[in-house]
Amino acid sequence: MSDSETISKIKSHLEKTNDIIENSIEQDSLFHDSSKNKIFKLWLESNNFALDILKQNSKE
């Protein structure tokens, strides 16, 4: 597998995971579970950071 294929798969995984996390945040906010929301938001922030790095590296 080439580097570009690997990067593409990682991006895809992070994007799918972000969708799941965002849905979980929305659902948990209905139940006012702030501790879970904090964890989900941190996970989402981490994934977005990784996606930004991958996007920057793919442009170079």
Backbone as a printed PyTorch tensor [residue, N CA C, xyz], in Angstrom:
tensor([[[  0.8510,  -1.1710,   0.0000],
         [  0.0000,   0.0000,   0.0000],
         [  0.9020,   1.2420,   0.0000]],

        [[  0.5730,   2.1790,  -0.8630],
         [  1.3720,   3.4050,  -0.9680],
         [  1.0490,   4.3630,   0.1790]],

        [[  1.9260,   5.3470,   0.3560],
         [  1.7030,   6.3510,   1.4000],
         [  0.3970,   7.1050,   1.1740]],

        [[  0.1170,   7.4470,  -0.0680],
         [ -1.1120,   8.2050,  -0.3470],
         [ -2.3570,   7.3680,  -0.0530]],

        [[ -2.2850,   6.0640,  -0.3050],
         [ -3.4210,   5.1900,   0.0220],
         [ -3.6080,   5.0990,   1.5350]],

        [[ -2.5050,   4.9990,   2.2440],
         [ -2.5630,   4.9320,   3.7050],
         [ -3.1530,   6.2160,   4.2720]],

        [[ -2.6760,   7.3530,   3.7860],
         [ -3.1880,   8.6480,   4.2440],
         [ -4.6720,   8.7720,   3.9400]],

        [[ -5.0740,   8.3350,   2.7690],
         [ -6.4810,   8.3930,   2.3830],
         [ -7.3440,   7.5490,   3.3180]],

        [[ -6.8640,   6.3610,   3.6720],
         [ -7.6230,   5.4930,   4.5760],
         [ -7.7040,   6.0960,   5.9750]],

        [[ -6.6100,   6.7030,   6.4260],
         [ -6.6160,   7.3410,   7.7440],
         [ -7.6000,   8.5050,   7.7560]],

        [[ -7.5640,   9.3380,   6.7140],
         [ -8.4980,  10.4670,   6.6210],
         [ -9.9390,   9.9740,   6.6550]],

        [[-10.2150,   8.9480,   5.8820],
         [-11.5680,   8.4010,   5.8160],
         [-12.0160,   7.9020,   7.1890]],

        [[-11.1290,   7.1970,   7.8620],
         [-11.4560,   6.6790,   9.1930],
         [-11.7340,   7.8240,  10.1690]],

        [[-10.8820,   8.8440,  10.1610],
         [-11.0680,   9.9780,  11.0710],
         [-12.3720,  10.7110,  10.7820]],

        [[-12.6970,  10.8760,   9.5110],
         [-13.9380,  11.5630,   9.1460],
         [-15.1620,  10.7670,   9.5820]],

        [[-15.1250,   9.4400,   9.3830],
         [-16.2430,   8.5980,   9.8220],
         [-16.3780,   8.6300,  11.3410]],

        [[-15.2380,   8.5640,  12.0230],
         [-15.2490,   8.6170,  13.4790],
         [-15.8130,   9.9450,  13.9600]],

        [[-15.4430,  11.0350,  13.2930],
         [-15.9640,  12.3530,  13.6630],
         [-17.4780,  12.4030,  13.5480]],

        [[-18.0220,  11.7990,  12.5080],
         [-19.4840,  11.7600,  12.3550],
         [-20.1350,  11.0390,  13.5350]],

        [[-19.5460,   9.9190,  13.9240],
         [-20.0770,   9.1460,  15.0530],
         [-19.9850,   9.9570,  16.3410]],

        [[-18.8390,  10.6080,  16.5410],
         [-18.6430,  11.4160,  17.7510],
         [-19.6500,  12.5610,  17.7970]],

        [[-19.8160,  13.2530,  16.6740],
         [-20.7540,  14.3820,  16.6420],
         [-22.1710,  13.9220,  16.9630]],

        [[-22.5640,  12.7790,  16.4330],
         [-23.8930,  12.2390,  16.7460],
         [-24.0030,  11.8910,  18.2260]],

        [[-22.9380,  11.3370,  18.7810],
         [-22.9410,  10.9830,  20.2040],
         [-23.0400,  12.2220,  21.0740]],

        [[-22.3370,  13.2850,  20.6930],
         [-22.4030,  14.5410,  21.4460],
         [-23.8340,  15.0670,  21.4410]],

        [[-24.4700,  15.0330,  20.2780],
         [-25.8510,  15.5120,  20.1810],
         [-26.7780,  14.6790,  21.0530]],

        [[-26.6280,  13.3570,  21.0080],
         [-27.4970,  12.4840,  21.7980],
         [-27.2640,  12.6750,  23.2890]],

        [[-25.9930,  12.7530,  23.6910],
         [-25.6950,  12.9040,  25.1150],
         [-26.1350,  14.2540,  25.6490]],

        [[-26.1290,  15.2680,  24.7870],
         [-26.5700,  16.5810,  25.2630],
         [-28.0620,  16.5580,  25.5890]],

        [[-28.7920,  15.6640,  24.9460],
         [-30.2120,  15.5190,  25.2700],
         [-30.3940,  14.9830,  26.6860]],

        [[-29.4320,  14.1600,  27.1180],
         [-29.5150,  13.5680,  28.4530],
         [-28.6780,  14.3440,  29.4710]],

        [[-28.0630,  15.4420,  29.0180],
         [-27.2870,  16.3260,  29.8940],
         [-26.1330,  15.5940,  30.5740]],

        [[-25.4620,  14.7220,  29.8270],
         [-24.3110,  13.9940,  30.3770],
         [-23.0420,  14.7500,  29.9960]],

        [[-22.6990,  15.7360,  30.7990],
         [-21.5890,  16.6220,  30.4400],
         [-20.2340,  15.9260,  30.4960]],

        [[-20.0690,  14.9170,  31.3470],
         [-18.7700,  14.2390,  31.4180],
         [-18.4790,  13.4850,  30.1240]],

        [[-19.4890,  12.8310,  29.5720],
         [-19.2990,  12.1470,  28.2870],
         [-19.0530,  13.1600,  27.1820]],

        [[-19.7930,  14.2540,  27.2110],
         [-19.6230,  15.2780,  26.1820],
         [-18.2080,  15.8310,  26.1760]],

        [[-17.6210,  16.0310,  27.3400],
         [-16.2490,  16.5320,  27.4140],
         [-15.2870,  15.5550,  26.7480]],

        [[-15.4770,  14.2760,  27.0050],
         [-14.6160,  13.2550,  26.4010],
         [-14.8160,  13.2270,  24.8910]],

        [[-16.0670,  13.2310,  24.4480],
         [-16.3390,  13.2110,  23.0100],
         [-15.7680,  14.4450,  22.3150]],

        [[-15.9080,  15.6100,  22.9530],
         [-15.4000,  16.8440,  22.3480],
         [-13.8760,  16.8310,  22.2620]],

        [[-13.2210,  16.2770,  23.2730],
         [-11.7650,  16.1600,  23.2420],
         [-11.3310,  15.2040,  22.1340]],

        [[-12.0480,  14.0910,  21.9980],
         [-11.7600,  13.1170,  20.9460],
         [-11.9510,  13.7640,  19.5720]],

        [[-13.0210,  14.5140,  19.4130],
         [-13.3020,  15.2040,  18.1570],
         [-12.1980,  16.2170,  17.8440]],

        [[-11.7820,  16.9630,  18.8480],
         [-10.7080,  17.9430,  18.6640],
         [ -9.4100,  17.2480,  18.2380]],

        [[ -9.1230,  16.1240,  18.8500],
         [ -7.9250,  15.3560,  18.5120],
         [ -7.9850,  14.8470,  17.0750]],

        [[ -9.1320,  14.3260,  16.6770],
         [ -9.2960,  13.8510,  15.2980],
         [ -9.1540,  14.9940,  14.2990]],

        [[ -9.7460,  16.1320,  14.6010],
         [ -9.6440,  17.2820,  13.7010],
         [ -8.2090,  17.7670,  13.5870]],

        [[ -7.4690,  17.7230,  14.6840],
         [ -6.0540,  18.0950,  14.6660],
         [ -5.2810,  17.1500,  13.7380]],

        [[ -5.5390,  15.8490,  13.8690],
         [ -4.8710,  14.8610,  13.0090],
         [ -5.2440,  15.0730,  11.5440]],

        [[ -6.5120,  15.3570,  11.2780],
         [ -6.9430,  15.6200,   9.9010],
         [ -6.2460,  16.8460,   9.3270]],

        [[ -6.1140,  17.8890,  10.1220],
         [ -5.4270,  19.1010,   9.6650],
         [ -3.9760,  18.8030,   9.3000]],

        [[ -3.3040,  18.0160,  10.1240],
         [ -1.9110,  17.6550,   9.8390],
         [ -1.8290,  16.8580,   8.5430]],

        [[ -2.7280,  15.8970,   8.3680],
         [ -2.7230,  15.0950,   7.1410],
         [ -2.9750,  15.9660,   5.9170]],

        [[ -3.8920,  16.9040,   6.0210],
         [ -4.1910,  17.7870,   4.8930],
         [ -3.0010,  18.6760,   4.5610]],

        [[ -2.3310,  19.1960,   5.5860],
         [ -1.1570,  20.0420,   5.3590],
         [ -0.0370,  19.2490,   4.6970]],

        [[  0.1820,  18.0260,   5.1670],
         [  1.2530,  17.1970,   4.6120],
         [  0.9590,  16.7630,   3.1840]],

        [[ -0.3050,  16.5740,   2.8650],
         [ -0.6470,  16.1490,   1.5030],
         [ -0.4960,  17.2920,   0.5050]],

        [[ -0.5380,  18.5440,   0.9930],
         [ -0.3620,  19.7040,   0.1140],
         [  1.1060,  19.9410,  -0.2100]],

        [[  1.9940,  19.4910,   0.6720],
         [  3.4290,  19.7520,   0.4900],
         [  4.0680,  18.8150,  -0.4890]]])
